[in-house]
Amino acid sequence: MPGSPIKIGYCLSLSGGLAANGQTARLAHEIWRDRLNASGGLLGREVELICVDDKSDATTVAGIYEQFISESNVDLLLGGYGNNSITPAMPLVMENRKFLIGLMALGENIAFGYDQFFAMIPTGTEPNAALTEGFFATAATQVPRPKTVAIVAADAPFSKNPIEGARANAAKNGLEVVSETKYALSTRDFGTFLEEAQKSSPDILFYCAYLNDSIGLIRAIAASDMNPLVVGGAMIGPQSSSVQTQLGPVINGIVNYEYWLPVPAMNFAGVHELIAEYQQRAKGTAADELGYYVAPFAYAQAQVLEQAVQATGGLEDSALAEFTRQATFATVVGDVTFGRLGEWAVPRVLTVQFRGIGSNDISEFAKSQARVVVAPANYASGELVVPYRAAAGAAQ
């Protein structure tokens, strides 16, 4: 292909606590790059991805983007996975008026209000509330009707937005938050935190957690004698195959969010072909074995960049941003239009319940019935089973 490669610079958490999702995103990006280059590249030039490991350490992110910008060794920037890999870069991105598409960063642009930032996350224009809207709305319709909520959450920056949304959704559905317990991310024994939550005898036990602490929290409720109506809500762990295979049947009954699953209503153009190629290439790597959670959205993130460059015919940041604000993009996760602050204009968060998992084998989680979609109604594949222990023992 004529000309020098178009270099795209960004960081991902390829090691550390968020590595499973970072590795998955990188593999999806590489599939996009390989397909694009095989078809002639972008603007007639080959695409080169320059991905730096931020080691799941937010303090490394600003330096990585500073190097990309100051040394001018990349043509375009891309946002990493999650707030941890994006927030520290935002001041630099804004100062240099760069176009940036981030991946799964919840409420990232609320504080910044930057007009050239976009987020590949289906949480809509009210991202804090959208993540758990279906969780609380569905829980509130159960019989007997729940009245109280106990929050158990990581004491970390990422939990701030989901907790704010949880409180708002609880109030909207007539539920009272009676306790909020925070734990350090280094915590290994979660029993004492559940004991603290149990003092208020909550009807709903709401978890907000990362990957490893999701495992600890789910094991703790399974090992306890607690039986709330509903358990779960905002955990970044249960979507990961590494977490799923560690937990196996212990995850049964847990309710959480998802963004895409292989259900008929989400059979968007190209997504199953992507998942098939992804799963083949993921074998023997550190990437997530199934890829359902991150891979389609990482690929769609790159598709948006590709389509903006093609439509504008260049790499000028302001032109790319102006086009992206107004366009509808055809992606493997459906048509995407961006709204206020650069998030999706229309939310599409799934609320799911794990049921009928019989072993720790990943094939159990590949089945569509392993995660029953209980909300929203137009994507639902079943009803919520309550209380928690009844759902934990429910067969499919």
Summary of the structure (lengths in Angstrom):
residues: 396
radius of gyration: 20.6
end to end distance: 52.6
largest distance: 68.1
contacts: 1439
relative contact order: 0.15
helix: 43%
strand: 20%
